[in-house]
Amino acid sequence: MLYSNLSTNEQGHLTIGGLDALELVKEYGSPLMVLDENRVRENCRIYVNAVKEYLPKGSMPLYAGKAFCFKGLYSIIDSEGMGADVVSPGEVYTVSAAGFPMQNVYFHGNNKTDEDIALAIEKKLGCFVADNRDELISIDRIARENGIKQRVLLRLTPGIDPHTHAKISTGKVDSKFGTAIETGQAMELVEFALGLENINLEGFHCHIGSQIFESDPFCDAADIMLKFVADVKAKFGYEVKVLNLGGGYGVRYVESHPQIDIAANIKKLGEHIAADCEKFGIVAPAILLEPGRSIVADTCTTLYKIGNVKTITGYKSYVSIDGGMTDNPRYALYGSEYTVINATKADKTADFVCTVAGRCCESGDLIGEDIAIASPERGDILAVLTTGAYNYSMASNYNRICRPAVVIVKDGETRVGIRRETFEDLIKCDM
Ligand code: LLP
């Protein structure tokens, strides 16, 4: 099995955290997302321990909630000693409702409205990651109206192009995110920010992209950002306290993907940062990292019920499931690969090659093509692995399909993390 928390029991069924996948569906219904809490905790600890050991004093990993955002997850993240990165007023609201310590929350987004900014200040959110000059002006004004000095990082684009899907590459100069170092605008923005009375400039942020397997792009980004930190010090005598290097470490969705050693990567990054700081003659800033995918992706499995199995003579076979792009749009959007198992026959040879199709009214609603599973039959349970990141958080109600339930398993016990959406939920905003 791809992950150590997955196995097969005597009935030949897939087990998740020791629990029979078919029994879970019997109890909670289908489709069902099963999140293994211990695995979330293990992933958090890899970051927390490595950051403590290899990065400068005061460094901290923040969980990027865009990967998967619901109240119950934040208590786990907080108890493991991580902060949080949020990207919308809805995420601000959720993290606050979860009782998360708001001083450890960082607010992203390339277009925060005045209402968003006011909400975050009302919720006593710790630090804004300001995208540009317009936004800084608004934060400064709203902070003044509230009689506070607001902690801020500036989001900068270091001009790095990592090897990942174009839609999830974000650190290039030509980007909707941040302010560019290369064009000189970042330096102008620093000067402007330092002159604002209600802004407490703590440092800078960059995020180069997501699902990145190499360590070099992160080190390259650190080089450029620390050189900028040194230039800022030379120009304004201002010492940057915090450098946030974003998220992005890749995750193994299928056997052919590499398994990243996150701790080793952070060690390498730490050595790089130490060498840079010495070279540039600057005090090492506290480093923030913002992993999302690598905290939650491999903690979750989605279970579907197989419906129609159809072979088109001379062409191929379609296996239809009771979910699809509405709970996992990543194949439709990015052509992302997944490992798929017939959970009812997890001990049988996977020799039936098929296209796994969702139930939406469009041909692109697929979970994958050329997927080999053990002989599927109507009523079997199909497991799609590694669905913890950017699945539920990108889910929709297209075709008025209800979002699945999320059940959390821990040490053989289960509890509902997100209850299943109902038809009543679907019409609750309709007038
Ligand atoms: N920080 C910032 C500012 C980000 O924009 C992101 C992701 C992260 C942290 C977390 O990156 P991670 O560790 O998860 O790679 N929907 C796409 C992924 C979009 C990523 C957006 N930003 C997907 O399903 O692959």
Boltz pocket constraint, residues with backbone or C-beta under 6 A from the ligand:
constraints:
  - pocket:
      binder: B
      contacts: [[A, 64], [A, 66], [A, 67], [A, 85], [A, 108], [A, 167], [A, 168], [A, 170], [A, 207], [A, 209], [A, 210], [A, 211], [A, 246], [A, 247], [A, 248], [A, 249], [A, 290], [A, 291], [A, 292], [A, 293], [A, 294], [A, 330], [A, 334], [A, 389], [A, 390]]
      max_distance: 6.0
